């Protein structure tokens, strides 16, 4: 199993692999070059770069996780951009394996239909549609649907399952092609992908071109308020090159002839932001929710660089606490497994130096990940039956946002004397 390398060794490897990664020099929202580095996490491989057993002897490249703050528009972001083809074309995450996300997207459709009343039979377009879980609910409600996703295998399977999906990256050029073939859309959504895109301006231009005059653009994204408030630093990884708050997004959308008309908090991924926008000058009024969240962000200090430097200090306190706990348990001879192989686990394990010397194997319910090995550290991923076959003493729940249903589903593990450890937002033992 591959140990966590020193920062110097990682830097050498990064430099050798820079053809797959470049560093931009301007803010991706406002174009300013007035950027301050505010947080430096341990470099990692791409967070979803799981490998097969035959690839274990191959050293995986790692890339910087340095976080920058725009002093002009206050946007928080990564400047090091890994080639999207490396990150997404062989993606192994699907939302349909989680009953919680299936229910969330069903409720999402009900919200859109009740609040914005798109005409039944009109087109709904989902950018980053994954396995089509959201579009399936829209289709059931009577809408024409079209998905776009760069993960080729997942897109092919979604189409085979009746959710027409284009395999590719959405852009203004693709939008023109879609409009000529399918017409305009009453609803365009982009859930858990708005943080993944380097050229967000091209995406908004495409949305503007495809959207009906009275249509709505809706996206959900991890909310910086929750990331900061709950110390959810592990949501920082190479797929997430932007950490969104409402304040910077308002002028950015205005610069692309769009206007934000609603901004609400939802509880997915530890805390997310749901943004609703329309074409500038549209008929819908701007909800007070937009200014209310800007006020909250201001009070929390999210528009100051020093806030994020203090955030880094909090991360180090958690690192010391969890590392000490796991080190003691390992010294006592206890066996430790992990549950969940989400992308954020890569950041947590690298920055906290929790590798194969601590974690024996990772349990995950996704068949796409089972039988593979974790990015860089090459810890085996196994199905949940391993809990009862291998009988670990402790399980660290890396998919901490699903800790409650995981512990409920496997309460027999606790009843037999096992302990669950939840690392975030606080280190807890159950």
N, C-alpha and C positions, 0 to 999 in steps of 0.2 A: 504494500500500500504506500502511496506516495505521501511523504510528510509535507507539512507546510514549509516552504522555503523561506529563507531570509529575504528581506526587502531588496538587498543588493542583488541576490541571485534572480529574484523575480524581475528586477529592472533590466537585467541583462537579457532575459528571455523575452521581455516585452519589446526591447529594441530590435531583437532578431525577428520578431513577428509583426513589425509595424506595417507591413503591407495590408494587413486585415484591420488596421485601426488607424485613425487619424485624429489629431486634435484641432478643433475649430478655435478661432480666436475672437469670436463675437457671440453675443447673446442671441439665442435662436428665436427669441420673441421680439426684441426691439432693435437688434443689430448693434448694440453698444459694445465697445471694446473695454469698457470700464468694469472689469471683472476681478473679484477677489476670491482667492482660495480660502474656504472656511472649514473644510473637513477632509481628512485624508484617511480613507479606510484601506485595509490590506488589499493589494491587487488579487484578482481571482480569474479563473477561467470563465467563459460564458456560463451563466448560472444554470442553463438547461443542457449543457454539453455532456450528457451522460454517454458512456462508452460501453461497448461490448467487451466480453472477456478477451477476445482476440486482439483488442487494442490496448490492453493494460500496460504493455511495454512502451507505449508511445507517450512522450512527455507532452502534456497539453499546454498551449500558450496561455499566459495570463496577461491581463490588461489593467491599467490603473483604475482605481475608484476614487478619484479626487473630485470633490464637490465645490462648485463655484457659485458665487452670489453676484448678480448684476446690480451694480450700485445705482443704475439709472431706473430700471423698471422693477427691481426687487425679485426677479425670477431666479429660482434655485435650480441648478442643472449640472450635468456632467458635460465636460467639453471633449473628452475622449470618446469617439464614436466608433464602435465596432461595426464592421460590414454587416448590414442587415441580413444578407444572404447567409452569413455564418450563424446568426442568431435564430433566424425564423424559418428557413426553408425545410429544416428537419425537426420542427418543433414537436415536443412530446407531451404538452399539456393540453387536456381537453376539459371543458367546463361541465360537460354532461355527466361526468362520473361523480359529481357532487350533488346529492339531493338538495342541499341548501342553495346551490346556485341555480338549479332547475327552478326551484320555488321563487328565488329572487327574480329571475327573468320572466316568469309568469306574472308576478306582481308588477314588474316593470312595464309589460305590455298593457296591463290593466290601467296603470297610471297614464300612459301615453294616450290610450283610447279615451279615457274619462276626461282628461285635462285638455287635450288638443284636438280630439275628434277628427282624425284623418279619415277621409272617405273610404268606406269599405271597397275593396277592390283596387285601391291605389297602391303604388309601389313603395315598399319599405326596403331600404338599402342598409346593410350592416357592414361597416368597415372593420376588418379584423374579426370576422364572423366565427372563427374557430370551427367547432363541430356543428354549428348551426342551432345551438340550444335556444337562443333568443328568437331567431327567425322561425323556428318550428312553432313557437307560441304565437307569433304574428300570423303565420300561415293558418293556424287553427282558428284565428279570429277573423279570417276572411280576406287577408291582404296578399297581394302579389309580393314575392320576396326575391332578393338577390343578395348573396354574400360575396365578400372579397376577403381572401386570406392568403398570405404567402406560403404557408405550410402546405406543400404540395400533396402529401399523403392524406393529411386531414381534410383538405379541400376536396380531393377526389372522393374520399369516403362520404363526406357530407352530401355531395352531389348524388352519389349512389343511393343515399338515404332520402332523396327527395328534396334536398335543400340546395338549389342551384347555386354553385359557388365558383367564382373566378379565382384561379390560383395566381396571385401576383400582389404587388404593392400598389396601393391606391395612390393616384396622383391626378393632377389637373388634366394630363393627357388621357389617362384612362377614363376620367369622368366624361370627357367629350365622346369617347367611343361608346360608353354605356348609355349616354343620353340619346345617341343616334339609334341605338338598338332597342332600348327599353323605355325611353321617355324620361320625364322628370319624376322625382320622388317626393311624396308627401312627408316622409320621415326618413332621415338619415341618422344612423346611430354609429357610435364608435366607443365601445366599452372596454376599458382596461387596455387601450392601445394608444391613447392620446399622449401618454408619457413615453412611448416607444419611438416616436417619429422625429427625425432630425429636421427635415424640411416641412415644418408644420404649415408654413405659408402656402405651399403647393397644395396641401390637403384642404385647407380652408377655401382656396380658390376653386378647387374641384367641387367641394360641397356647394359653394355659391352657384356654380354653373348647373349643378344637377337638381338643386332644391326648387320645388314649386314656390311661387311667390308667397303663398301663405303657409308653406311647410315649416317644419321645425328640425333643427339639428340638435341631437341629444348625445352627450357622452358622459361616461363615468370614469373617474380616475382616482387613484389613491390621493387622499387629501393631505396636504402638507401640515395642516393644523393637527391632524391625528398623528402623523409621523413624528412631529416634534413633541407633542404633548405626552405621547405614550412611549417615546424613545424607540420607535419602530425603524431603527436604522437598517435592519436587514432587508427592507423594501428597496434599498439602494443597491442596484446591480445594473449590468450593462444594457439590459433591455430597457430599463427605466432611465432615460437620459434627461428627463424633466420631472420636477417635483412641484406640482401645481398648487397655486393658491389663486383666489379670485382676483385680487388686486392687479397682478400683472396681466391676467387674461383679458380683462375688460378692454384696455387700449389695444391689445394685440388683435382682438376680434374686430374692433372698430377699424383698424388699419387694413382689414380685408373685407370691408363692406358688410360685416356681420355685427349683430349686437346681442349681448347676453341679456336674456329676459328672466332667467330664473337660476338660482343656485341653492341647492339643498344638500344636507349631509345625509349619507346612508351608511349602513353599518358593515358593508362588505369589506374584506381585506383589512380588517382592523380599523376601518374608517375611510370612507370614500366621499368624493364630491360628485354630485350630479348637476351638470350644467345644461341648460336649455337655451338655444339661440335661434334667432330668425334673421332674415335679411334686414339690413339697416333700413329703418323707417317703416318696418312692418306694422301690421295692425294691432299686435298684442302689446300690452303695456309692460313696462319693466317692473318686475316684482321687487318689493322692498327687501326680499331675501338677499339680493345682490349687495346692496349697501350694508346690510346687517353683517354679512360675513366679512366684508372689507373692514368694518369697524372691529370685529373680533380679531382679525389678523393683525391689525394695527396695535391693539391692546396687548397681544401676545408677543409683539416685537419681531414679527416675521419679516419686517421691512428693514431690519438692521443686521449687518454682517456679524456683529459680536454675539448675537443670539445663537448662531450656529456653531460658533467656537465653544460656547458654553455647553451646547448640545453634545459636542465631542467629549467633554469631560464626563458627562452623564453616562455615555456609552462605555467609557473606561471603567467606571464604577461597576456597571453590570458585568463587564468582562471579568473583573477580578472576583466578583461574587460567584458567578457560574463556574469559572475555571477552578476555583477553590473547592466548590461543592463536588464537582465531578472528579477532581483529583483525589479528594478524600475517599470517595466511594470506590474508586479504582484501587486505591491503596489498601482498602479493606477486602479486596478480592471479589467485589461485586461485578457482575456482568451488566453492561449498559448497551442498550439498543436505542435507536431513534425511531420516531414515527413521523412519516411525511417527508417527501422529497420535493417540496416546492422550490421554486427558483431562489426564494429568499434564504433558504437553508445554506446555500453556497456562501453567501456573504457572512452569515452568522458564524459558520464553522471556520471559515478562513480568518476572519478578524478576531475571533475568540480562540483561535489555535486549537480547535477541537477536531482531531482527525481520527485516523484508524487506530491510534494507540488508546483512544477513549471509547469510541463508538464501534461496536463489533459489526453491526449491520443496520440498514435502514428499512423500515417497514413502510410500504406504500400500497394503496388500493388500486393504483392505475396499472393495468396490464401493459401499457406502453413503456413503463419504467421498470417493471419487474424483470429480473434477470440481467439488468444493466448495472453499471457501477457509477458512483457519484462523480461529478466533475472534479478533476484534478486529484482529489484524495482517494478516489477509486474504492469507495466503501460499497459493498454489494447491496443491491436493493431487492427485497424479498416480499412476498405477499403476507397478509396479516396472520395467516396460519402459523407463522414463525413464532408468534407470541406464545402459543401453547405448545409448539413442538420444541422450541429452543429454551423456553422459560427464562427470559432475562430477569435480573433482579430489579432493574430500573429502565424506564423508557423516557427519553427526552422527546417531548412533542415539538418537533421543528415546525410543523404546520399549526402554530399556536392559535391562529384565528379559528381553527376547528377543534380546539382542545376539549370543549364541553361535549360535543357529539362523539368525539373519539373516545373519551373516558367513559361515556355512558354506554357506548357500543361494546367496550371491552372492560366492563366493570368486573368481570370474572377474574381478570388479571389482578386487580386490586384486592379482590376478595381472597385471592390465593397468596397474598402477602407482597405483591409487586408494588412499586412506587412509580407514579407518573411525575415527571419534572417539566414544568412549563417555563421556558426561558424569558418570555416577554409577554406583556409589558413589564412584569416584575418576575423575578425568580420565585417560583412557588413549587412546593412539593405536595402531592396528593396521594 
